[in-house]
Amino acid sequence: MRPSRVTRKYQQKIREYFQVIPNGKETRPIMINILTEAAKVKDHPPDLINIAIEELVKSRCELPSFRVLDELTGQIRRAVNKELFQLVFSRLSNEQIHSFNELLIKSINQHYSDYNRFKTLPKKPTLKNLRNHIDYFIWLQSYGDMTPFLEGIASSKIKYYAAEAKSLDAAELKDYSETKRITLLICLIHQAQVKTKDHLAEMYQKRVGTIHNSSKEDHKEIKEQKQNELENLISIFNDVLLIMSSDNDDAVIHEKVKETIASYGSVQTLLDKCEAVASTKGNNYYPFIQKHYKNSRSILFRLADLLQFTSTSQDQSLMYALEFVKENRNKRTEWLPDEVDLSFASEQWRRMVRVKQKDEGWLIHRRHLEACVFSCIATELKSCDICVPGSEFYADYRKQLLPWEECEPLIPEYCRELGFPDNEVDFVKGLKSWMIESSKQVDQDFPDNEHVSINEAGEFILKKVTKREYKKSLKELEVLIKERLPERNLIDILCNVEHWINWTRHFGPSSGSDPKLKNPRERYILTTFAYGCNLGPVQAARHMREDVTGNVLSYTNQRHVTPRKIDQALKDIINHYHHEFDLPKLWGKGKSAAADGTKYDIYEENLLAEYHIRYGGYGGIAYHHVSDNYIALFSHFIPCGVWEAVYILDGLLKNESDVQPDTIHADTQGQSTPVFGLSHLLGIKLMPRIRNFKKLTFYLPSSEMKYKHIDSLFSDTIDWDLIELHWKDLLRVVLSIKHGKISSAMLLRKLGNYSQKNKLYQAFRELGRVVRTVFLLQFISDIDL
């Protein structure tokens, strides 16, 4: 029914008062422009609708009905995609089009078409699997570089098209129009090439890590074996000293010493034993590397040729050494001329690689140099001093950051939101003032602190906290609540939640079309149960009716469910839990969260699986972020060997729900100085429980600062000039993370390793030292912490 004349009159007055453009002919071109630009970057219809609503509100436009907006979104999305498909197709020759179409055709002696090979996943980094993956990468490269065909298309669209192609089989892809089919294939090949470079770089690091770990084990084993020889040599030395301490003349002593040594063997034999024992002293396992390196030598050279390692700094010494090693790889001589700058290597490596010969002077040991270069490359890949061109995770992170010209106008508003000064001088001044005030307050209150004392050695001692006694009635209440709680099964719970919020609406085909399934909501619930409980489709299907088979559940998971869609469904559940239920509000306000990991056994033949030293066995770590009102905000799998602090901020930043904590609690693995620094700039308060925190360094604001009670805690001083010098770099990184250009996990994984070349790491570490020192001071002064 049309509104009355009076209603229209009031509507017009309201629009004029609020200066809102009425919905109609004036707003439609604005909507079309907004959706057209958004569709070039995003593809999921709900994302496009949300962007359109946000931009229309900013432009002071009256919002259309949802039906109109939904239909217009679908039309423009299809038009933009069609235009992009045609753009890619126009760049291809007839021969190239034919070769891409041939990928979907299976030859007589093949079980699957070549198209299926593009979906190959990496396995455990054994030598055999590494060789196979190198061959796979060479096969991928034989199709050429896909970048020219995809020029001008946003990386997010390329990833979306590749994901859609990956979810289809060859028969389904043949049903698409030729322009769309070829574009999806090109995007799939491009992503396969990029990801395979990442996988090979990671496998390279793990291969080098395996060499070092095996060498450490050999060193430890030899050290234990040589313990008896060491005791024997000490016994011989003791006998010699007893003879030397006697009152006999020198000639008699000399003869007795010779007799004693002869009784244990020749002098040369004892010298050899001394040299063997001396080689095991300390923790220098490098002499044992050659034994394990020789088996991986050819593989490491192949990887170095394929990945084309590149330095991200002006220091090219390691790259020159790599070229020198490549040039001499086929030589059989053990020694090479001293023509290599070894400044990139540690002192232990330099002593092994560069050796002084009696007749020829200083020479380079060829095999030791090779092992040294490949080991240093693995280390610098972690610290982002070396990158792999054409990869994603191991690309030069500096090129992924926002340009400074784009960051500069964003700084005032961002700093105002977090309460930071918007220039480097005032930022450092405020940071220093905060540190001085905090330390002075702790020093002033220290005599009244009943829980902490400082001993004569200058170490603080935390007194044991009295255990809180719970009343008997509380335990009785707990028993009573458990008795009254009704029992629910998981499928009933999933169905109830689906009835309340319709979370399955986020699942569906990658193309964005409606699901062509019989009773899709039921199918999605059963698939979620099968995979969410880790039963798998086959095991879950055994407990369901006959028409629900393992193939049905597997098909639904592969074609209709993606991590992004799961996150959208979780967002709805978290928001409903947070807003609609009263009980969680009594537990917490959602302003803090805890992060911790749990080991799970997973299939060993994949790149994520690693051996966990503490828990034993192969697996991965499920890393969870749980808010103080007891709901999981974010979860993902991480490798066992990685420091958990790398991923602690990523969970909060990727959380899109209405529960937005600003404080994060963790254990020792959830912290490091760069993490403290980055969390401070992101406005997140990091409050970890740190094991052996007494051994951490407390930093002074300045060397002139003296304290009456806590002065003995401090042993170093903050370098404020370093923070001020790199303030722009720090802000550039933070704004890039906020705008989704680079993930905090990727950055922290690279900044989590010491690097004398990486000034950004050193700046974050210095800022983190300030924040961690203040946190530790607050920790020892507040019993609640």
C-alpha positions in Angstrom: 0.0 0.0 0.0 1.4 3.4 -1.0 1.9 5.9 1.9 -0.6 8.8 2.2 0.2 12.3 1.1 0.7 13.4 4.7 3.1 10.5 5.3 5.1 11.5 2.2 5.1 15.1 3.3 6.6 14.2 6.7 9.1 11.9 5.1 10.3 14.7 2.9 10.6 17.1 5.9 12.7 14.5 7.8 14.9 13.9 4.8 15.5 17.7 4.4 16.2 18.1 8.1 18.8 15.3 8.2 20.1 16.1 4.7 19.4 12.6 3.4 19.2 11.8 -0.3 15.8 10.0 -0.9 15.9 6.5 -2.2 15.2 6.5 -5.9 16.8 7.9 -9.1 19.4 9.9 -7.2 20.7 7.0 -5.0 20.6 4.2 -7.6 23.8 5.5 -9.5 25.5 5.8 -6.2 24.6 2.2 -5.2 25.8 1.0 -8.6 29.1 2.7 -8.3 29.7 1.4 -4.8 28.8 -2.1 -5.6 30.8 -2.1 -8.9 34.0 -1.0 -7.0 33.3 -3.4 -4.2 32.7 -6.4 -6.5 36.1 -5.9 -8.0 37.6 -6.8 -4.6 35.0 -8.9 -2.8 32.8 -11.7 -4.1 30.6 -13.0 -1.2 27.2 -11.3 -1.6 26.7 -10.6 2.1 30.1 -8.8 2.1 29.0 -6.7 -0.9 25.7 -5.8 0.8 27.4 -4.8 4.0 29.8 -2.5 2.1 26.9 -1.0 0.1 25.0 -0.2 3.3 28.0 1.3 5.0 28.9 3.5 2.1 25.3 4.6 1.5 25.1 5.7 5.2 28.4 7.6 4.8 27.0 9.3 1.7 23.8 10.2 3.6 21.6 8.2 1.2 18.3 6.6 2.2 18.6 2.9 2.3 16.5 0.8 -0.2 14.6 -2.3 0.7 16.7 -5.4 1.2 15.1 -7.1 -1.8 16.2 -4.2 -4.1 19.7 -4.2 -2.7 20.0 -8.0 -2.9 18.8 -8.1 -6.5 21.1 -5.2 -7.5 24.1 -6.9 -5.8 23.5 -10.1 -7.7 23.2 -8.3 -11.0 26.4 -6.2 -10.5 28.3 -9.1 -9.1 27.5 -11.2 -12.2 28.4 -8.3 -14.5 31.7 -7.5 -12.9 32.7 -11.2 -12.8 31.7 -11.6 -16.5 33.8 -8.5 -17.4 36.8 -9.9 -15.5 36.4 -13.4 -17.1 36.4 -11.7 -20.6 39.4 -9.6 -19.7 41.5 -12.7 -18.9 40.2 -14.6 -21.9 41.1 -11.7 -24.3 44.8 -12.0 -23.2 45.0 -15.6 -24.4 46.0 -17.0 -27.8 44.0 -19.9 -29.4 46.8 -22.3 -28.6 46.8 -21.3 -24.9 43.0 -21.6 -24.7 43.2 -25.1 -26.2 46.0 -26.2 -23.8 43.9 -25.0 -20.8 40.9 -26.9 -22.0 43.0 -30.0 -22.4 43.7 -30.0 -18.7 40.2 -31.2 -18.1 40.5 -34.2 -20.4 41.8 -37.5 -19.1 44.1 -39.6 -21.3 43.8 -43.3 -21.7 46.5 -44.2 -19.2 45.4 -41.7 -16.6 43.1 -42.2 -13.6 42.6 -38.5 -13.2 43.0 -35.5 -15.5 46.0 -33.1 -15.0 43.5 -30.6 -13.5 43.3 -32.7 -10.4 47.1 -32.4 -9.9 46.7 -28.7 -9.2 45.1 -29.6 -5.9 48.1 -31.5 -4.6 48.9 -30.9 -1.0 52.4 -31.1 0.6 53.3 -34.1 2.7 55.7 -34.7 5.6 59.1 -33.2 4.6 61.0 -36.4 4.1 63.7 -36.6 1.4 61.4 -38.6 -0.9 58.4 -36.3 -0.4 60.6 -33.3 -0.9 61.9 -34.6 -4.2 58.3 -35.3 -5.3 57.2 -31.9 -4.4 60.1 -30.3 -6.3 59.1 -32.3 -9.4 55.5 -31.1 -8.9 56.7 -27.5 -8.7 58.8 -27.9 -11.9 55.6 -29.3 -13.6 53.6 -26.3 -12.4 56.2 -23.9 -13.7 56.0 -25.6 -17.1 52.7 -23.8 -17.7 54.4 -20.5 -17.4 53.8 -17.4 -15.4 50.1 -16.7 -14.9 50.6 -13.2 -13.6 50.4 -11.4 -17.0 46.9 -12.9 -17.6 45.7 -11.8 -14.2 47.1 -8.2 -14.2 44.7 -5.7 -12.9 42.6 -8.2 -10.9 42.6 -8.0 -7.1 44.4 -10.7 -5.2 41.3 -11.4 -3.2 39.3 -12.2 -6.3 42.1 -14.4 -7.6 42.0 -16.4 -4.4 38.3 -16.6 -4.5 38.3 -17.9 -8.1 41.0 -20.4 -7.3 39.0 -21.7 -4.2 35.9 -22.1 -6.4 37.9 -24.1 -9.0 39.5 -26.2 -6.3 36.1 -27.2 -4.9 34.9 -28.5 -8.3 35.8 -31.6 -10.3 36.6 -31.6 -14.0 33.1 -32.6 -15.1 31.5 -29.8 -13.2 34.0 -27.2 -14.5 33.3 -28.3 -18.1 29.7 -27.1 -17.6 30.9 -23.5 -17.1 31.1 -21.0 -19.9 34.5 -21.0 -21.6 35.6 -17.6 -20.3 34.7 -18.5 -16.7 36.3 -21.9 -17.0 39.6 -20.7 -18.3 39.8 -17.9 -15.8 39.2 -20.2 -12.9 41.8 -22.6 -14.2 44.4 -19.8 -14.5 43.7 -18.6 -11.0 44.0 -22.1 -9.7 47.4 -22.6 -11.4 48.6 -19.2 -10.2 47.6 -20.0 -6.6 49.2 -23.5 -6.8 52.4 -21.9 -8.0 52.5 -19.4 -5.2 51.5 -21.8 -2.5 54.0 -24.5 -3.7 56.8 -21.9 -3.3 55.6 -21.3 0.3 55.5 -25.1 0.9 59.0 -25.6 -0.5 60.4 -22.8 1.5 58.9 -24.3 4.7 60.1 -27.8 3.8 63.5 -26.3 3.2 63.5 -24.9 6.7 62.3 -28.1 8.2 64.9 -30.1 6.3 67.7 -27.9 7.6 66.1 -28.2 11.1 66.2 -32.0 10.8 69.9 -31.9 9.9 70.6 -29.8 13.0 68.5 -31.8 15.3 70.1 -35.1 14.2 73.5 -33.5 14.7 72.6 -32.4 18.2 71.5 -35.9 19.0 74.8 -37.3 17.7 76.7 -34.8 19.8 74.7 -35.7 22.9 75.3 -39.4 22.3 79.0 -39.0 21.7 79.3 -36.8 24.7 77.8 -39.5 26.9 80.1 -42.1 25.4 83.2 -40.0 25.9 82.3 -39.5 29.6 84.1 -42.8 30.5 87.2 -41.8 28.5 87.1 -38.4 30.2 87.2 -40.0 33.6 90.0 -42.3 32.4 92.1 -39.3 31.2 91.5 -37.5 34.5 92.7 -40.7 36.3 95.9 -40.7 34.2 96.4 -37.0 34.9 95.9 -37.6 38.6 98.6 -40.3 38.5 101.0 -38.0 36.7 100.4 -35.2 39.3 101.1 -37.5 42.2 104.4 -38.5 40.6 105.3 -34.8 40.0 104.5 -34.0 43.7 107.0 -36.6 45.0 110.4 -35.7 46.4 112.4 -37.6 43.7 114.8 -35.8 41.4 113.7 -34.7 37.9 115.3 -37.7 36.1 113.4 -40.2 38.3 110.2 -38.3 37.9 110.6 -38.1 34.1 111.1 -41.9 33.9 108.1 -42.7 36.2 105.9 -40.3 34.2 106.9 -42.1 30.9 106.3 -45.5 32.5 102.8 -44.4 33.8 101.8 -43.0 30.3 103.1 -46.1 28.6 101.0 -48.3 30.9 97.9 -46.6 29.4 99.1 -46.6 25.8 101.3 -44.5 23.6 101.5 -40.7 23.8 99.8 -40.4 20.4 96.9 -42.6 21.6 96.3 -40.4 24.6 96.5 -37.2 22.5 93.9 -38.7 20.1 91.6 -39.4 23.1 92.1 -35.9 24.4 91.2 -34.4 21.0 88.1 -36.6 20.8 86.9 -35.6 24.2 87.7 -31.9 23.6 85.6 -32.0 20.4 82.5 -32.8 22.5 82.9 -29.9 25.0 80.2 -27.3 25.3 77.2 -27.4 22.9 79.1 -27.2 19.6 77.4 -29.8 17.5 78.5 -28.3 14.1 81.3 -30.9 13.5 78.5 -33.6 13.3 76.5 -31.7 10.6 78.4 -33.1 7.7 77.2 -36.7 8.3 73.6 -35.7 7.9 74.1 -32.8 5.4 75.5 -35.0 2.7 72.2 -36.9 2.2 70.3 -33.7 1.7 73.0 -31.8 -0.3 71.5 -32.3 -3.8 68.0 -31.4 -2.6 69.1 -28.2 -0.9 71.0 -27.1 -4.1 67.9 -27.8 -6.2 65.7 -25.7 -3.8 68.2 -22.9 -3.8 68.1 -22.9 -7.7 64.3 -23.0 -7.8 63.3 -20.6 -5.0 65.8 -17.9 -6.0 66.4 -16.6 -2.5 66.8 -12.8 -2.3 68.0 -10.6 0.5 65.6 -8.0 1.9 68.4 -5.7 3.2 71.4 -4.0 1.7 73.7 -6.7 3.3 74.3 -9.1 0.4 77.1 -11.1 2.0 75.0 -14.3 2.4 73.7 -14.0 -1.2 77.3 -13.7 -2.5 78.3 -16.7 -0.5 75.4 -18.7 -2.0 76.5 -17.8 -5.5 80.1 -18.8 -4.6 78.9 -22.1 -3.3 76.8 -22.7 -6.4 79.8 -22.0 -8.7 81.9 -24.5 -6.9 79.3 -27.2 -6.3 80.8 -29.7 -8.8 84.4 -29.4 -7.6 85.9 -32.3 -5.8 88.6 -30.4 -3.9 88.1 -30.1 -0.2 89.6 -26.6 0.0 88.7 -23.3 -1.8 90.5 -20.0 -1.9 89.6 -17.5 0.9 87.4 -15.3 -1.2 84.1 -15.3 0.9 82.9 -12.7 3.3 81.7 -14.7 6.3 80.3 -11.8 8.3 76.8 -13.4 8.1 77.9 -16.5 10.0 78.4 -17.1 13.7 81.8 -17.4 15.3 81.4 -21.2 15.6 80.7 -21.5 11.9 83.6 -19.2 10.9 86.1 -21.3 12.9 85.0 -24.4 11.0 84.7 -22.9 7.6 87.9 -20.7 7.5 90.9 -22.7 8.4 94.6 -21.8 8.4 96.8 -24.3 6.6 100.6 -24.5 7.3 101.7 -24.1 3.7 98.8 -22.3 2.0 97.5 -19.8 4.6 93.8 -19.3 5.1 91.5 -21.5 3.1 87.7 -22.3 3.0 86.5 -25.8 3.7 84.0 -26.3 0.9 81.5 -28.7 2.5 81.4 -26.8 5.8 80.8 -23.6 3.8 77.8 -25.2 2.0 76.3 -26.4 5.3 76.9 -23.0 6.8 75.3 -21.1 3.9 72.2 -23.3 3.8 71.8 -23.1 7.6 72.0 -19.3 7.6 69.5 -19.1 4.8 67.0 -21.1 6.9 67.6 -18.8 9.8 67.2 -15.6 7.8 64.0 -16.9 6.1 62.5 -17.0 9.6 63.7 -13.5 10.5 62.6 -12.1 7.0 66.1 -11.1 6.1 65.7 -13.4 3.1 62.5 -13.7 0.9 61.3 -16.0 -1.8 60.1 -13.9 -4.8 56.7 -15.0 -6.1 55.6 -16.7 -2.8 53.0 -15.4 -0.4 54.1 -16.1 3.2 57.8 -15.8 2.4 57.5 -12.8 0.1 59.2 -9.5 1.0 56.9 -8.3 3.8 57.9 -4.7 3.1 56.1 -4.8 -0.3 52.9 -6.0 1.5 52.8 -3.0 3.8 50.8 0.1 3.1 52.8 2.8 1.4 53.8 5.6 3.8 51.8 8.1 1.7 48.6 6.2 2.5 49.5 5.7 6.1 50.3 9.4 6.9 46.7 10.7 6.7 45.5 7.7 8.8 47.9 8.3 11.7 46.1 11.3 13.5 42.8 9.5 13.8 44.3 6.1 14.8 46.5 7.8 17.5 43.5 9.7 18.8 41.5 6.5 19.1 44.2 4.8 21.2 45.3 8.0 23.1 48.8 8.1 21.6 50.6 11.3 20.5 50.7 11.5 16.7 54.4 12.3 16.3 57.6 10.4 17.3 59.0 13.0 19.8 55.8 13.2 21.9 55.2 9.4 21.5 58.6 8.6 23.1 58.2 11.4 25.6 54.8 10.0 26.7 56.1 6.4 26.8 59.1 7.5 28.9 56.8 9.4 31.3 54.5 6.4 31.7 57.5 4.2 32.5 58.9 6.6 35.0 55.6 7.2 36.8 54.9 3.4 37.0 58.3 2.6 38.4 58.2 5.4 40.9 54.8 4.3 42.1 55.9 0.7 42.6 59.0 1.9 44.4 56.9 4.2 46.7 54.4 1.4 47.5 57.0 -1.3 47.9 57.4 -1.1 51.8 53.7 -1.7 52.1 53.7 -4.7 49.8 53.2 -7.8 52.0 53.6 -10.3 49.2 57.0 -9.4 47.7 60.4 -8.9 49.2 63.9 -8.5 47.7 66.8 -10.7 49.1 70.4 -9.8 49.5 71.2 -11.0 45.9 68.8 -8.4 44.5 66.2 -11.0 43.5 62.5 -10.5 44.5 60.7 -13.2 46.2 57.0 -13.8 45.9 55.4 -15.1 49.1 53.0 -18.0 48.9 49.4 -16.9 48.6 46.9 -18.4 51.1 44.6 -20.8 49.4 41.0 -19.6 49.2 38.6 -21.8 51.2 35.2 -22.5 49.6 32.2 -22.9 51.8 30.5 -26.3 52.0 27.3 -24.8 50.8 29.0 -23.9 47.5 29.9 -27.5 46.8 26.4 -28.5 47.6 25.1 -25.9 45.2 27.4 -27.3 42.5 26.1 -30.9 43.0 22.5 -29.6 42.9 23.0 -27.7 39.7 24.6 -30.7 38.0 21.6 -32.9 39.1 19.2 -30.4 37.6 21.0 -29.8 34.3 19.2 -31.6 31.5 21.2 -33.9 29.2 21.4 -32.8 25.5 22.9 -34.5 22.6 25.0 -32.6 20.1 22.8 -32.9 17.1 19.8 -31.6 19.2 21.9 -28.6 20.2 22.9 -27.9 16.6 19.3 -28.1 15.5 18.1 -25.8 18.3 20.7 -23.2 17.5 19.9 -23.4 13.8 16.2 -22.8 14.7 17.1 -19.7 16.7 19.6 -18.0 14.4 19.7 -19.9 11.1 23.5 -20.2 11.1 23.5 -22.6 8.1 22.5 -19.8 5.8 26.2 -18.9 5.4 26.9 -22.3 3.8 26.4 -22.9 0.1 28.1 -23.3 -3.3 31.2 -21.3 -3.9 29.5 -19.7 -6.9 27.1 -17.9 -4.6 24.0 -19.6 -6.1 21.3 -21.3 -4.0 22.2 -24.8 -2.8 20.7 -27.5 -5.1 20.4 -30.0 -2.3 17.4 -31.8 -0.9 16.9 -30.4 2.6 20.1 -28.4 2.7 19.8 -27.3 6.4 19.7 -30.9 7.6 22.7 -31.7 5.3 24.7 -28.8 6.7 23.9 -29.8 10.4 24.9 -33.4 9.8 28.1 -32.3 8.0 29.0 -30.0 10.9 28.5 -32.8 13.4 30.6 -35.2 11.4 33.6 -32.9 11.0 33.2 -30.9 14.2 33.4 -34.1 16.3 36.4 -35.3 14.3 34.5 -38.5 13.4 34.9 -37.9 9.7 32.2 -38.5 7.1 32.4 -42.3 6.9 32.3 -43.0 10.7 29.5 -40.5 11.2 27.4 -42.0 8.4 27.5 -45.4 10.0 25.3 -44.0 12.8 22.8 -42.3 10.6 19.9 -43.4 8.3 20.7 -45.1 5.0 20.4 -42.1 2.7 23.1 -40.2 4.6 26.4 -41.7 3.3 30.0 -40.8 3.7 30.1 -39.5 0.1 27.1 -37.3 0.8 28.7 -35.7 3.8 32.1 -35.4 2.1 30.6 -33.8 -0.9 28.7 -31.2 1.2 31.9 -30.3 3.1 34.0 -29.9 0.0 31.5 -28.0 -2.1 29.5 -26.0 0.4 31.7 -25.3 3.4 34.8 -23.1 3.6 36.7 -21.6 6.6 35.3 -18.2 5.7 31.7 -19.5 5.8 32.4 -21.3 9.1 33.7 -18.0 10.6 30.6 -16.2 9.5 28.4 -18.8 11.2 30.5 -18.6 14.3 30.1 -14.8 14.3 26.3 -15.2 14.4 26.4 -17.7 17.2 28.8 -15.6 19.4 26.8 -12.5 18.9 23.5 -14.2 19.8 25.2 -15.8 22.9 26.5 -12.4 23.9 23.4 -10.3 23.4 20.5 -12.7 24.1 21.6 -14.6 27.2 21.8 -13.2 30.7 24.0 -15.8 32.4 27.2 -15.1 30.4 27.0 -11.5 31.4 27.4 -12.5 35.0 30.6 -14.4 34.1 32.3 -11.6 32.3 31.8 -8.5 30.1 33.7 -9.9 27.1 36.5 -7.4 27.5 39.3 -9.9 28.2 40.2 -13.3 26.7 42.6 -16.2 27.4 44.7 -17.9 24.8 46.1 -21.4 25.0 46.8 -24.4 22.9 45.9 -28.1 23.0 47.8 -30.8 21.2 45.8 -33.1 18.8 46.9 -36.1 17.0 46.6 -35.5 13.2 47.5 -37.3 10.1 51.3 -37.4 9.9 51.6 -37.1 6.1 51.2 -33.3 6.0 53.3 -30.2 6.4 51.6 -29.1 9.7 52.3 -32.3 11.7 55.4 -32.1 13.9 56.7 -34.1 16.8 55.8 -32.4 20.1 58.7 -32.8 22.6 56.7 -32.2 25.8 53.6 -34.3 24.9 55.3 -36.8 22.6 53.9 -38.0 19.3 53.1 -36.2 16.0 50.3 -33.7 15.8 49.3 -30.1 15.7 48.3 -27.4 18.3 44.7 -26.2 18.3 45.1 -22.7 19.5 42.0 -21.2 21.1 41.0 -17.7 22.2 38.2 -17.8 24.9 36.5 -14.7 26.3 35.9 -14.1 29.9 32.2 -14.9 29.4 33.2 -18.4 28.3 32.8 -18.6 24.6 35.5 -19.5 22.1 36.1 -16.4 19.8 38.7 -17.9 17.5 40.4 -21.2 16.9 43.0 -22.5 14.4 45.7 -25.1 14.1 49.4 -24.2 14.4 52.5 -26.3 14.2 53.9 -27.8 17.4 57.4 -26.3 17.1 56.3 -22.6 16.7 56.3 -20.2 19.6 52.6 -19.6 20.4 53.0 -15.8 20.9 53.3 -15.6 17.1 49.5 -16.3 16.8 48.2 -14.7 20.0 47.2 -11.3 18.5 45.9 -12.8 15.2 43.0 -14.4 17.0 41.8 -11.1 18.4 42.3 -9.2 15.1 40.5 -11.8 13.0 37.6 -12.0 15.5 34.7 -10.2 13.8 32.1 -10.7 16.5 30.6 -8.1 18.8 32.7 -9.5 21.6 35.9 -7.5 21.2 38.4 -8.0 24.1 41.1 -5.5 24.7 43.0 -7.6 27.2 44.6 -11.0 26.5 45.9 -13.5 29.1 48.3 -16.3 28.2 51.2 -18.4 29.5 54.9 -18.1 28.9 54.5 -19.2 25.2 52.1 -16.3 24.7 54.6 -13.5 25.1 57.9 -12.1 23.8 59.2 -8.5 23.6 58.1 -7.9 20.0 54.6 -9.2 20.9 54.5 -6.8 23.9 55.5 -4.0 21.5 53.0 -4.8 18.8 50.1 -5.4 21.2 50.7 -2.0 22.8 50.5 -0.3 19.4 47.3 -2.2 18.5 45.6 -1.1 21.8 45.7 -4.7 23.2 46.8 -5.2 26.8 49.0 -8.3 27.0 49.0 -10.0 30.5 50.8 -13.3 30.4 51.8 -15.7 33.2 55.6 -15.9 32.6 57.6 -18.9 33.8 60.9 -17.9 35.5 60.0 -14.3 35.2 62.7 -13.5 37.8 65.3 -14.1 35.2 63.9 -11.5 32.8 65.7 -8.1 32.5 64.1 -5.0 34.0 64.9 -1.9 32.0 65.5 1.6 33.4 64.0 4.7 31.7 67.5 6.3 31.9 70.8 5.4 33.4 70.5 8.3 35.9 67.3 6.9 37.5 67.8 5.5 41.0 65.2 3.9 43.3 65.1 3.5 47.0 63.7 0.0 47.2 63.7 -1.7 43.8 66.9 -0.4 42.3 68.5 -3.8 42.4 65.9 -5.2 40.0 67.2 -3.2 37.0 70.2 -4.2 34.9 69.8 -2.3 31.6 68.5 0.9 30.0 66.0 1.6 27.2 67.3 2.9 23.9 64.7 5.6 23.3 66.5 6.9 20.2 65.9 3.6 18.4 62.1 3.8 19.1 61.9 7.4 17.9 64.0 6.7 14.8 61.7 3.9 13.7 58.4 5.3 14.9 57.1 5.7 11.4 58.0 2.1 10.5 56.2 0.8 13.6 53.0 2.8 12.8 53.2 1.7 9.1 53.3 -2.0 10.2 50.4 -1.5 12.6 48.2 0.3 10.1 49.0 -2.4 7.5 47.8 -5.0 9.9 44.6 -3.1 10.7 43.8 -2.7 7.0 44.4 -6.4 6.3 47.5 -6.0 4.2 49.5 -8.4 6.3 48.6 -10.6 9.2 50.1 -10.2 12.7 51.0 -13.9 12.7 53.0 -13.6 9.5 54.8 -10.5 10.8 55.5 -11.9 14.3 56.7 -15.2 12.9 59.3 -13.1 11.0 60.0 -10.8 14.0 60.1 -13.7 16.4 63.8 -14.4 15.6 66.8 -12.2 16.5 68.2 -10.5 13.5 71.1 -8.0 13.6 70.0 -6.8 10.1 66.3 -6.3 10.8 66.0 -2.8 12.3 62.2 -3.2 12.5 62.6 -6.3 14.8 65.0 -4.3 17.0 62.6 -1.4 17.2 59.6 -3.6 18.2 61.8 -5.4 20.7 62.9 -2.1 22.3 59.3 -0.9 22.5 58.3 -4.3 24.0 61.0 -4.0 26.6 59.3 -0.8 27.8 55.9 -2.4 27.9 57.0 -5.7 29.5 59.0 -3.9 32.2 56.0 -1.8 33.2 53.8 -5.0 33.2 56.4 -6.9 35.4 56.5 -3.9 37.9 52.7 -4.0 38.0 52.7 -7.8 38.4 55.0 -7.8 41.5 53.0 -4.9 43.1 49.5 -6.2 42.6 48.6 -9.6 44.2 45.5 -9.9 41.9 47.8 -10.2 38.9 
